[in-house]
């Protein structure tokens, strides 16, 4: 009997998971099955903020960009400062003038200060956000306010996901945020065959301590590096299965 194909478990919201899957090389996609089970659901809450007079918009996730547009936001003739290439590409596709500011809140803050941006800036974010971007930029002399556009609700594994994970097959799970990592850790107790691809050390440290040996960390905190890491891990999983 042939060995079971590796499983790629994608836990971001549906659209983000599908985009990540499509970003993988065809050879990697051909080698695995994939399953989408979002561990965070996004609920647009609004309201749409007043953008009159702003000198730039800050988006620290594609979810914030989606929520802004869903609330009736328009493409402004001011820079959209994006964390990471994925968010930048999404903003650029909508017609924004984009500045790409690295993959973390710290890198974004340094980028804004180092490149001489002047306020007022407006940070679009979810109910839960890391980095305290608006306060730190304002404290550094760049007037920045924030608008909460959506909430993020933790979700469990579905019964179909639990059934899939109960099978004797190697499973890979990319992880992009500390909150998702903690939820994934809670939902995967006892599933010691799952290997994790973490976008950063902070995300890796949010996984259970016993997962450290099963976790690899991307060289840089952006989607391209995560694609490269997951592609490498898929190749390793396929090679291991062939040797067994």
C-alpha positions, 0 to 999 in steps of 0.5 A: 500500500502506498504511503499517505500523502503529507497534509498541509494544514492552513489555519488563516482565514479562507481567502488568505489560506487560498492565496498562500496555497496558490503561492506555493510552487506547483511541484509542492502543491502536487506533492501534498493534500491541503486542508483549510481550517481557519482558527480566527474568523474575521468580523468587520465591525467598523465604523469607517474612520474619517480620513480627511487630512490624513497623510498616509494609511498604515495597514498591518494586515490584509484583513485591515485592508479588506475591512476598510474596503468592505466598509466603503473606504476609497483609494486615497492619493496618499501612501499606504504603508504596508507590513509585508509583501502580501499586504503590500501586493493586495493594496497595490492591486487596489490602486494604492501607492504603496510603501513596503515596511518589512514584516513586523510592527517594529520594522514598520515603526523604524521605516516610518521614522527613518523615511521621514513620514509626517503625520497625521497617519492612520493605522487601520487594525483589528480589535487585537493587534500587537506592536502598539503602532499608533502610540509609539509613532506618536511618541516618536513625533509622527502623529498617528491615530488608529481605527479598529475595523474588525474583530478576530474570533478564535475558532476550533478545529472542525470534526473533519479536521480532527478526523484528517489529523487522526490519520497516520500521515505527516502534517505541516502547519504554517503559523503567522501570528502568536494568537493563532499559534496559541490556539493551534497549540490548544487544538493540537494537543496530543497530535505530535506528528504535526510540524510547524513553520513559524513566520518569526521567533515570536510566533514560534515561542507561542507554540507549545514548548514540546513543539520546538523540535518540530518547528522551523522558522522563516529566515525573514518574517514575510510571505515569500520566506514562508512560501520558501520554508513550507516548500522546503518542509514539503520536500523533506516530508515527501523524501522521508515518506519515500524512505519509510 
